[in-house]
Structures are given as C-alpha cells and as structure tokens.
Amino acid sequence: MFDNHRLAFAWVCLTNALAVTTFAAAPASQRERVEQVTQLSGLVAFWDFVDREPDRQRRFVAHVPEGDERYPLDAANYVRDYWQQGREATYDDFPLLGRGPFGQAVRIVKESEPDFRPFLYVPRSRLHDTPLDIKGDARSVTVVVWAIRESGNHALAGIWHEGTDLKQRETAGIAKVERGQRQYALFAGLNYSGSACGHVSENGAGSFLNKYALHKCNSAAQVPAVSADSPADVLDHSWHCLAMTLDHSTEQLTGWVDGNSDDRWLERPKRDGLIGSAYQAYMQGYYAGVPGLQQGEDPSFPADQYYNPPEDTPVATKVLSESPTERTEQREYAYTKVELTLRRNAQGAWDETDRELIALRLNPWWYPHSIYTPADDDTGGPFTIGRVIHSGRSVGFTGWIGGVAVFDRALTSTELALLAGIAKQPMVSAP
C-alpha cells in the first residue's frame, strides 16, 4: 500500500514539474501572463501591481470578472490607526521594482521605526458581502502570492485581523481595541519560515483555548531568504509562487510552494509551544469519548474546540511490543499518528486502554469547519497585502510581492503548477 501511495505521489510531482518546465520554456508577454491567471474559473481578484485607477489617485486595482468591484488598494499604517502612534503611510512607502512576473512588484520594507507598519488594503466597508468576502459554510478558497522573501515569516495577503485585544506588552495603552476578525490568509511560514502557511478561522479568534488561531498548514518546501537589494539578475531568479488552498469537500487546508504541496508532519506535538494546544484538543476529545472521567481529562474543555481528525482505517500499523496480555501499537492515520496500549479481554480480543498522540499532519491540515462570518462591516477585517493588523507589531514579511490572486475554489495541483511556472519565466517590465 505504501508503494502505491509513493508511486502516485511521485507521478503527481513529475506531472507538476513537467507542467512548470513546459510553461517556462515558452516565455509569454505581460498580457498573456495576466490571462493565465484571469482565465481560471473562480477568480475573485488579481492584483498585478501594473493595473491602476485612471484618476489622480492611481491606486492599484485588481483584475476581476466583468462588472465586479475592482478593489483599489489604499495605504495605511495600522499602528497609527490602533495605537495613534507613528506617521501616515502612502504609496511612497512601497518602492516599485519596475519588473516582475507580471511587469511590476512592490517592496515590503524592513521598517526600523517601531511605530510604522504599513500595508496595502481594501477597507472592510468596500469588501463586506462582495466576492472577496469568502465566509460561511461549504466555502473553499485559494490565495496565491508571487514573492521574493527577504526575511520574516508573517502575513502575505488575506482577511486576517488578528485583533488588538490580546493581553501582552505591546497592547498596553492601545487606543482602539477590537477582537479577532480572522477569515483566511496566506503567511510566509510562521513556525516554519519560508513555507507556504495557509490560515483559516471558524470563529475569528483563537483555537483550542489558545489566544492565537491555530488552524494552519505548512508546506514541506521553504523558500530561501534573498536580500531585496540584490542585483537584478539575482532577483529575477529568486521569485517563488506561494499558495494556500482550502477545499471544503475534502476538509483539507494545504500549503503549496512552486506548485508542490508535499507532506509535513510534526512529531511529538505535545512539546510544541503552539501546536501543543492542538495536542490538548485532540486528547480532550478522545477522553470525552471514553466512559467515565479519565486521568488528564478537563470536563470544562469546550466540545467545539476538540480536534479529532477521522481515524477510521489505519494507513499503517506497527507492533512495538506484545505479551500474552498486553500489546503496544503505533498506528498512522490520514492526519494523526498514535501510540496505543491494548489489553486482551476475556474473549481473547484486544481492547484499547490508553493512547498518546505522537504526530500531527501539518500539510495538509484537517479543517472541518466553516469560515468565520462577521455579522457586519464593523465586526469584519480588511483585506491586506504585506502585513496584517496584529498586536505584536512585528516587522513581519519583507521582500518583493509581484502578484496576489484570490479564487473562491480550491485550485488543482496542475493549475497551481501552471501559475508557479510564471515565476520561472524571464521577468517582464510593465508596458
């Protein structure tokens, strides 16, 4: 069975690689590259940082289906908005490269001023209940970002207002306090810097009794750090396509780098500073299903925060030890690896008496929920590029962003490989 899985996986990787190679072998014009994105079904918005408003503001606008809102991007310093500190941000704070996968790129600068954290954004008032506001039950989403990563592991693009109500040193004296308003976003790795980290929230707030949202995936591949001031030929060969897909039909949240997802597992999640909360959510859900109060069980743990991926049929089973009366097994399921203690009953069958979660699959991540639905435009966050509103006020991702696309479905591996191929073509300049 393992051989068949490996063979199928190798075939997918080869197919994707051939798609990228074939696409990259025939350089396309700037217009043709844009059409490679816009012709895909389910497109909600695609900013190439070439298309702008015709009026004096000249804000970047998105390619969208005919008749839809074009989502012009404003510039803001969220520290000024929420802490009333620092200067205002303008488009001048986003230097332009003059070329890129689609002809242009904006720089997210490694800011040295602690009260200056600029981003580009679509205000909530202009996106609420529009196609970009992907939320609710049975919804899928894809976010694709073409980028050169200089440093950092935080947000690239999405609707992810972390909230400014977290109790920590940075929020002391904050002027504007708001709860989390998270929906979906793509990050540059978080706990695995440079990976494609897809983030989704069912409640806008924290997960598994942790103050942070923890429904997230991490691609196996991690893009390297490259100075944003590198020579032109270095930058031109440093573009990567990072993406996240949420497929509600499979309940999978997946991170992709250059068209490949690949598996990532976290061994011994109990020891992890953040995913340790998911370990607790798994164990509490398990305890709740066993009659009687179990050692380590917390009856007050909310049932809607249990994390128990399906474990119907093991992918693999390994016997670790066995005696006439007791047996220890390691079982691998689609999203979990567990160690079980079994005892032989009077009928000679094995009964489970204890279990320990020893690994969690991070890519893809099991996500069986809806996407957070804000009640109105006062309880929803903006769509931001380059950074998100968050209490830590860290510098976050820095580097170049040459395109951002959002789809209201989960793109296939073949489609993502084709989009990744755009980053491997010779760079073009805006017409």
C-alpha positions as CSV (number, residue, x, y, z in Angstrom):
1,M,0.0,0.0,0.0
2,F,2.9,2.4,0.9
3,D,4.5,1.6,-2.5
4,N,1.3,2.6,-4.3
5,H,1.0,5.8,-2.4
6,R,4.6,6.7,-3.1
7,L,4.2,5.9,-6.8
8,A,1.1,8.0,-7.1
9,F,2.7,10.9,-5.2
10,A,5.8,10.7,-7.4
11,W,3.6,10.8,-10.5
12,V,1.8,14.0,-9.3
13,C,5.2,15.6,-8.6
14,L,6.5,14.6,-12.1
15,T,3.3,15.9,-13.7
16,N,3.6,19.2,-11.9
17,A,7.3,19.5,-12.7
18,L,6.6,18.9,-16.4
19,A,3.8,21.5,-16.4
20,V,6.1,24.1,-14.9
21,T,9.0,23.2,-17.2
22,T,6.8,23.3,-20.3
23,F,5.2,26.6,-19.3
24,A,8.6,28.2,-18.5
25,A,10.0,27.1,-21.8
26,A,7.8,29.4,-23.8
27,P,8.1,32.9,-22.4
28,A,4.8,34.8,-22.5
29,S,4.1,38.5,-22.8
30,Q,2.9,40.5,-19.8
31,R,-0.7,40.4,-21.2
32,E,-0.5,36.6,-21.8
33,R,0.7,36.1,-18.2
34,V,-2.2,38.0,-16.8
35,E,-4.5,36.0,-18.9
36,Q,-3.0,32.8,-17.5
37,V,-4.4,33.9,-14.1
38,T,-7.7,35.5,-15.1
39,Q,-8.8,32.7,-17.4
40,L,-9.0,30.3,-14.4
41,S,-12.5,29.8,-13.2
42,G,-13.4,31.1,-9.7
43,L,-11.2,34.2,-9.9
44,V,-12.3,36.8,-7.4
45,A,-9.4,39.3,-7.6
46,F,-5.9,39.5,-9.1
47,W,-3.6,42.4,-8.3
48,D,-0.6,42.5,-10.7
49,F,0.6,46.0,-9.5
50,V,0.5,47.2,-13.1
51,D,-3.2,48.0,-13.4
52,R,-4.1,51.2,-11.7
53,E,-7.0,53.6,-11.5
54,P,-7.1,56.2,-14.3
55,D,-7.7,59.2,-12.0
56,R,-5.3,61.2,-9.8
57,Q,-5.1,58.6,-7.0
58,R,-3.7,56.0,-9.4
59,R,-4.3,53.2,-6.8
60,F,-3.6,49.6,-7.7
61,V,-6.7,47.8,-8.8
62,A,-7.5,44.1,-9.3
63,H,-8.4,42.2,-12.4
64,V,-11.9,40.9,-11.7
65,P,-14.8,39.3,-13.5
66,E,-16.6,41.8,-15.6
67,G,-18.8,44.2,-13.6
68,D,-17.3,43.3,-10.2
69,E,-15.7,45.7,-7.7
70,R,-12.1,46.2,-8.7
71,Y,-10.9,46.6,-5.1
72,P,-8.5,49.6,-5.3
73,L,-5.8,49.3,-2.6
74,D,-5.3,52.1,0.0
75,A,-2.1,52.5,2.0
76,A,-2.2,52.7,5.8
77,N,0.0,52.4,8.9
78,Y,-2.1,50.2,11.3
79,V,0.0,51.3,14.3
80,R,-1.3,54.8,13.7
81,D,-4.8,53.6,13.3
82,Y,-4.9,51.5,16.5
83,W,-2.2,53.0,18.8
84,Q,-2.4,56.6,17.5
85,Q,1.3,56.5,17.0
86,G,3.6,57.0,14.0
87,R,3.1,58.7,10.7
88,E,0.7,58.1,8.0
89,A,1.6,55.7,5.2
90,T,1.4,56.5,1.5
91,Y,2.2,54.7,-1.8
92,D,5.7,56.2,-1.5
93,D,6.4,53.7,1.3
94,F,6.1,50.8,-1.2
95,P,9.0,51.1,-3.6
96,L,8.5,49.6,-7.1
97,L,10.9,47.2,-8.8
98,G,10.0,48.1,-12.3
99,R,9.7,44.5,-13.4
100,G,8.4,41.2,-12.1
101,P,6.4,38.1,-13.0
102,F,3.6,40.4,-14.4
103,G,5.6,43.5,-15.0
104,Q,5.8,45.2,-11.6
105,A,6.4,44.5,-7.9
106,V,6.0,46.3,-4.6
107,R,8.5,46.2,-1.8
108,I,7.5,45.4,1.7
109,V,10.3,47.2,3.5
110,K,12.1,46.0,6.7
111,E,10.9,49.1,8.7
112,S,13.1,50.3,11.5
113,E,10.6,52.6,13.1
114,P,8.7,50.6,15.8
115,D,5.5,52.7,15.2
116,F,5.4,52.3,11.4
117,R,3.9,49.1,10.0
118,P,2.4,50.0,6.5
119,F,0.3,47.7,4.4
120,L,-1.9,47.9,1.3
121,Y,-5.5,47.1,1.9
122,V,-9.1,47.1,0.9
123,P,-11.2,48.5,3.8
124,R,-14.0,46.3,5.2
125,S,-16.6,48.8,4.1
126,R,-15.7,48.2,0.5
127,L,-15.4,44.4,0.6
128,H,-18.2,43.3,3.0
129,D,-20.5,40.8,1.3
130,T,-18.6,41.1,-2.0
131,P,-17.0,38.1,-3.7
132,L,-13.7,38.8,-1.8
133,D,-15.5,38.3,1.5
134,I,-15.3,34.5,1.4
135,K,-17.0,33.2,4.5
136,G,-19.6,30.8,5.8
137,D,-20.4,27.1,5.3
138,A,-19.1,24.9,2.5
139,R,-16.7,27.6,1.2
140,S,-13.4,27.0,-0.5
141,V,-10.6,29.5,-1.2
142,T,-7.2,29.8,-2.8
143,V,-4.7,32.6,-2.2
144,V,-1.7,32.8,-4.5
145,V,1.2,35.2,-4.0
146,W,4.3,35.6,-6.2
147,A,7.1,36.8,-4.0
148,I,10.7,37.2,-3.2
149,R,11.2,36.6,0.5
150,E,13.9,38.8,2.1
151,S,13.1,38.0,5.7
152,G,10.3,37.3,8.1
153,N,7.5,34.7,8.3
154,H,4.3,36.7,8.8
155,A,1.4,37.6,6.5
156,L,1.5,37.9,2.8
157,A,-2.2,38.5,2.0
158,G,-5.7,37.9,3.2
159,I,-8.5,38.9,5.6
160,W,-6.8,38.4,8.9
161,H,-7.3,41.0,11.6
162,E,-5.6,39.2,14.5
163,G,-7.3,41.5,17.0
164,T,-5.8,44.1,19.3
165,D,-7.4,42.7,22.4
166,L,-4.6,40.2,23.2
167,K,-3.1,40.9,26.7
168,Q,0.6,41.5,26.1
169,R,3.2,44.2,26.5
170,E,2.6,45.7,23.1
171,T,-1.1,46.4,23.7
172,A,-0.5,48.5,26.8
173,G,-2.1,51.9,26.2
174,I,-3.6,50.9,22.9
175,A,-6.3,53.4,21.8
176,K,-8.5,51.1,19.7
177,V,-9.3,47.6,21.0
178,E,-11.0,45.1,18.7
179,R,-11.5,41.3,18.9
180,G,-10.0,39.0,16.3
181,Q,-11.6,39.2,12.9
182,R,-9.8,36.4,11.0
183,Q,-11.2,34.7,7.9
184,Y,-8.4,33.4,5.6
185,A,-4.9,34.4,4.8
186,L,-1.6,33.2,3.4
187,F,1.5,33.6,5.5
188,A,5.3,33.2,4.8
189,G,5.7,30.3,7.1
190,L,5.1,31.4,10.7
191,N,6.6,28.4,12.7
192,Y,8.4,27.2,9.5
193,S,9.9,30.4,7.9
194,G,9.6,30.4,4.2
195,S,6.9,27.7,3.9
196,A,3.5,28.4,2.5
197,C,1.3,28.7,5.6
198,G,-2.4,28.8,5.0
199,H,-4.5,30.1,7.8
200,V,-8.3,29.8,8.3
201,S,-10.5,30.6,11.2
202,E,-14.0,29.4,12.1
203,N,-14.6,32.0,14.9
204,G,-12.3,35.0,14.1
205,A,-10.5,34.4,17.3
206,G,-8.2,31.8,18.9
207,S,-8.2,28.0,18.7
208,F,-8.1,25.2,21.2
209,L,-8.2,27.7,24.1
210,N,-5.0,29.4,22.8
211,K,-5.2,33.1,22.2
212,Y,-3.9,32.5,18.7
213,A,-5.7,30.9,15.7
214,L,-4.1,27.6,15.1
215,H,-5.9,26.1,12.1
216,K,-2.9,26.4,9.7
217,C,-0.9,24.3,7.3
218,N,2.8,24.5,6.4
219,S,4.2,23.3,3.1
220,A,7.2,21.0,3.2
221,A,9.2,23.3,1.0
222,Q,10.6,26.5,2.4
223,V,11.7,29.4,0.1
224,P,15.1,30.8,0.9
225,A,15.8,34.4,2.1
226,V,17.2,36.7,-0.6
227,S,18.2,40.4,0.0
228,A,15.7,42.7,-1.6
229,D,18.7,44.8,-2.7
230,S,20.3,42.0,-4.6
231,P,21.4,42.6,-8.2
232,A,18.7,42.4,-10.9
233,D,19.8,39.0,-12.2
234,V,19.7,37.5,-8.7
235,L,16.2,38.9,-8.0
236,D,15.0,37.7,-11.4
237,H,15.9,34.2,-10.4
238,S,14.5,34.4,-6.9
239,W,10.8,34.5,-7.5
240,H,8.6,31.9,-5.9
241,C,4.9,31.1,-6.1
242,L,3.4,30.5,-2.6
243,A,-0.2,29.4,-2.3
244,M,-2.8,28.1,0.1
245,T,-6.0,26.1,-0.8
246,L,-8.9,25.3,1.4
247,D,-11.1,22.6,-0.1
248,H,-14.3,22.2,1.8
249,S,-15.2,18.9,0.0
250,T,-12.1,17.2,1.4
251,E,-11.8,19.3,4.5
252,Q,-8.1,19.9,3.7
253,L,-6.1,23.1,4.1
254,T,-2.9,22.8,2.1
255,G,0.2,24.9,1.6
256,W,2.0,25.0,-1.8
257,V,5.4,26.2,-3.0
258,D,6.0,26.4,-6.7
259,G,3.1,24.1,-7.4
260,N,4.0,21.4,-5.0
261,S,2.5,20.7,-1.6
262,D,4.3,17.6,-0.1
263,D,3.5,16.2,3.3
264,R,4.7,17.7,6.5
265,W,4.3,16.1,9.9
266,L,5.0,17.4,13.4
267,E,6.4,14.7,15.7
268,R,5.7,14.9,19.4
269,P,3.2,17.8,19.1
270,K,2.7,17.8,22.9
271,R,6.1,19.6,23.2
272,D,5.4,22.3,20.7
273,G,4.7,25.8,22.1
274,L,1.7,26.4,19.9
275,I,0.6,23.1,18.4
276,G,0.7,21.7,21.9
277,S,-2.8,23.3,22.2
278,A,-3.9,21.1,19.3
279,Y,-2.5,18.1,21.1
280,Q,-4.6,19.0,24.1
281,A,-7.7,19.5,21.9
282,Y,-7.1,16.0,20.5
283,M,-6.6,14.4,23.8
284,Q,-9.6,16.1,25.4
285,G,-11.8,15.0,22.5
286,Y,-10.5,11.4,23.0
287,Y,-11.1,11.5,26.7
288,A,-14.7,12.7,26.2
289,G,-15.5,9.7,24.2
290,V,-14.3,7.2,26.8
291,P,-16.9,6.4,29.6
292,G,-16.0,7.9,33.0
293,L,-13.7,10.7,33.9
294,Q,-10.2,9.9,32.6
295,Q,-6.9,10.9,34.1
296,G,-5.9,14.2,32.4
297,E,-9.5,14.9,31.3
298,D,-10.8,18.5,31.6
299,P,-14.6,18.4,31.7
300,S,-14.7,22.2,31.1
301,F,-12.9,22.0,27.8
302,P,-15.4,23.2,25.1
303,A,-16.5,20.5,22.7
304,D,-16.5,22.8,19.7
305,Q,-12.7,23.1,20.2
306,Y,-11.9,19.4,20.2
307,Y,-9.6,18.4,17.3
308,N,-10.2,14.8,16.3
309,P,-9.4,14.1,12.6
310,P,-11.0,10.9,11.2
311,E,-9.3,7.7,12.2
312,D,-11.5,5.1,10.5
313,T,-8.8,3.0,8.8
314,P,-5.1,3.0,9.6
315,V,-2.7,3.7,6.8
316,A,-0.1,1.7,8.6
317,T,0.3,-0.3,11.9
318,K,3.4,-1.3,13.7
319,V,3.5,-3.5,16.7
320,L,6.0,-2.1,19.2
321,S,5.7,-4.7,21.9
322,E,3.5,-7.7,22.7
323,S,2.9,-10.1,25.6
324,P,0.1,-12.6,26.1
325,T,-1.9,-10.0,27.9
326,E,-0.7,-6.6,26.6
327,R,0.2,-5.1,23.3
328,T,1.6,-1.7,22.2
329,E,0.9,-0.4,18.7
330,Q,1.8,2.6,16.6
331,R,-0.9,3.5,14.1
332,E,-0.7,6.0,11.3
333,Y,-3.9,7.6,10.1
334,A,-4.5,10.3,7.4
335,Y,-3.8,13.2,9.8
336,T,-2.5,11.6,13.0
337,K,0.0,9.1,14.4
338,V,-0.9,7.5,17.7
339,E,0.6,5.0,20.1
340,L,-2.0,2.6,21.6
341,T,-1.9,0.3,24.7
342,L,-4.2,-2.7,24.2
343,R,-5.1,-5.4,26.7
344,R,-6.5,-8.8,25.9
345,N,-10.1,-9.3,27.2
346,A,-11.8,-12.5,28.4
347,Q,-12.9,-13.3,24.8
348,G,-9.3,-13.0,23.5
349,A,-9.8,-9.7,21.7
350,W,-7.7,-6.6,22.2
351,D,-9.3,-3.6,24.0
352,E,-7.7,-0.2,23.8
353,T,-6.9,1.1,27.3
354,D,-4.7,4.1,26.6
355,R,-3.5,6.2,23.7
356,E,-1.0,9.0,23.0
357,L,-0.9,11.4,20.1
358,I,2.7,11.2,18.8
359,A,2.4,13.2,15.5
360,L,0.1,15.6,13.7
361,R,0.0,16.2,9.9
362,L,0.6,19.8,9.2
363,N,0.3,19.6,5.4
364,P,-2.5,19.1,4.5
365,W,-4.2,20.1,7.8
366,W,-7.7,18.8,8.5
367,Y,-10.2,21.6,8.7
368,P,-13.9,20.5,9.0
369,H,-15.3,24.0,9.8
370,S,-16.9,26.9,8.1
371,I,-15.1,30.2,7.6
372,Y,-15.8,32.9,10.1
373,T,-18.7,35.1,9.1
374,P,-18.6,38.6,10.5
375,A,-22.0,40.0,11.5
376,D,-21.5,43.3,9.7
377,D,-18.7,45.5,8.3
378,D,-18.0,46.7,11.9
379,T,-17.0,43.2,13.0
380,G,-15.0,42.1,10.0
381,G,-11.5,42.8,9.0
382,P,-10.0,44.4,5.8
383,F,-8.2,42.5,3.1
384,T,-4.5,43.4,3.4
385,I,-1.3,42.8,1.5
386,G,2.2,42.8,3.0
387,R,1.1,42.8,6.7
388,V,-2.0,42.2,8.9
389,I,-3.3,44.0,11.9
390,H,-1.8,42.3,14.9
391,S,-1.0,43.0,18.5
392,G,2.7,42.1,18.3
393,R,3.5,44.9,15.8
394,S,6.5,42.8,14.5
395,V,8.1,43.8,11.2
396,G,6.8,40.6,9.6
397,F,7.5,39.6,6.0
398,T,9.8,41.7,4.0
399,G,10.7,41.4,0.3
400,W,9.0,41.9,-3.0
401,I,5.5,41.0,-4.0
402,G,4.7,40.7,-7.7
403,G,1.2,39.5,-7.7
404,V,-1.7,38.5,-5.4
405,A,-4.7,36.4,-6.6
406,V,-7.7,35.1,-4.8
407,F,-10.1,32.4,-6.0
408,D,-13.4,31.1,-4.5
409,R,-12.5,27.5,-5.0
410,A,-9.5,25.2,-4.4
411,L,-7.3,25.2,-7.4
412,T,-5.9,21.9,-8.6
413,S,-2.2,20.9,-8.4
414,T,-2.0,21.2,-12.2
415,E,-3.4,24.8,-12.1
416,L,-1.1,25.8,-9.3
417,A,1.9,24.3,-11.2
418,L,1.0,26.5,-14.2
419,L,0.7,29.6,-12.1
420,A,4.1,28.7,-10.5
421,G,5.6,28.5,-13.9
422,I,5.0,32.2,-14.4
423,A,7.6,32.9,-11.7
424,K,10.2,30.8,-13.6
425,Q,9.9,32.7,-16.9
426,P,12.1,35.7,-17.7
427,M,10.9,38.8,-15.9
428,V,9.0,41.4,-17.8
429,S,8.5,45.2,-17.3
430,A,5.2,46.9,-17.3
431,P,4.0,48.1,-20.7
